[in-house]
Amino acid sequence: MNTKKVFAWAATISLGGFLFGLDTAVISGAEQRIQVLWGLDVFEHGLTVSIALVGTVIGAMLGGIPSDLFGRKKTVFWIAVLFLVSAIGSALAFNWYIFLFFRFAGGLAVGCSSVTAPMYISELSPASHRGRFVAMFQFNVVLGILIAFLSNYLLQDLGVNSWRWMLGVQAFPATLFMVLVLFIPESPRWLIVKKNLFDEAREILRKIDPSTAEREFLTIKLSGTHTNGISSTSLFTSKHSFPITLAVLFAFFNQASGINAIIYYAPRIFEMAGFGTSSSLLSTAGIGVVNFIFTLLAMTLIDSFGRKKLMIVGSLGCIATLALVARSFLVEDFSGYAVPVYLFLFIAFFAFSQGAVIWVFISEIFPNEVRSQGQALGSFTHWLMASIIAFAFPYMSEKIGGGYSFLIFTVMMTLQLVFVLTIMPETKGKSLEELETKLEKTEKVETNIQV
């Protein structure tokens, strides 16, 4: 197997994750200056910060369509173009409405990249390395967030237009991404299943691993026509109900953990725990560093340790740490640095499990013929839940308090543990076509039991 070549392809595609993280976090350094510049009221300010998230939800919902119609490579190229246009347009915006338009465009790029990039890497990667290669996408997301915070810090003293540089700096990695995408191949699975371009697919499979190329080609070809020679392209049929259930539940629990509430509202949570506003910098930096380290650790273990074991360890850790945070608020025990330590430990367990596993797992469980639709469904569920949690947390914390808010997250992680132990299959070390057969058999067994 040509590991170096496939790694280089996966690393290139993962730049979409880097821009994802950069675009998501960079607004944190610019939003106050923008509010002053255009005299935004509370509603307008909130819309300015959240408009990219609206674009992300829409981009995730629709991201599978161009991937199927035009191919994974062309879609990723145009995602890079969209990131570039968004960066330049946001930096040069001369009024609030123009700014909203380009930030929304950046959100579309984030949503589409969360669908296309993990799926694309999954379809190019051999089974033995697929976990760590797809997990590079999440690693790059975390790296992008860290670089955004660092970039904002370094550019903050450039005067009244420093916010333009903060947003415009994304143009440099976006340009690099756009150029590098030109040198990677199309997904062989898309070429075979969607376009019947067999010779082109064979050539790419030979570049990946000459010793298994022909066998892999025949397996992929068979997977697209295994139902009486007819390929079903509809996701919402009974034959796909099991992977749909897996993707929706996994994405739901990922955000029901409260991860985005903690990341978005860390300073507020620390203030609720009795800390001053100066702790916001500590919380931001600490969460970013812990997230980065444990995502990297998970990336190195995901193929040997397995997706399911990571999720069991992570779920247990999330339950324990969230319960400790809930207890601190309920009994008003804010002595020392207990709450920050518990939250950093939660981030560590989350990054080690759900953070690293989600994009890998969802990209693996759907058949070739509907993978883009399935990936879009999982990504849409993820971002919809992220929006709901981010919107609801301030209200929850005010009405029921921090203790009961974190107790709800604890209960959600307990339910996730039950899901992982009883329903979630292990996917490590198997080709995408082997997983398709395995999950179909599981679906048939469960259907027979219900009957």
Buried (B, 14 or more C-beta within 10 A) or exposed (E): EBEEBBBBBBBBBBBBBBBBBBBBBBBBBBBEBBBEBBEBEEEBBEBBBBBBBBBBBBBBBBBBBBBBEEBBBBBBBBBBBBBBBBBBBBBEBEEBEEBBBBBBBBBBBBBBBBBBBBBBBBBBBBBBBBBBBBBBBBBBBBBBBBBBBEBBEBBBEEEEEBBBBBBBBBBEBBBBBBEBBEEBBBBBBBBBBBEEBBEBBBBBBBBBBEEBBEEBBEBBBEBBEBEEEEBBBEBEEEBBEBBBBBBBBBBBBBBBBBBBBBBBBBBBBBBBBEBEEEBBEBBBBBBBBBBBBBBBBBBEBBBEBBBBBBBBBBBBBBBBBBBBBBBBBBEEEBEEBBBBBBBBBBBBBBBBBBBBBBBBBBBBBBBBBBBBBBBBBBBBBBBBBBBEBBEEBBEBBEEEBBBBBBBBBBBBBBBBBEBBEEBBBEBBEBBBBBBBBBBBEBBEEBEEEEE
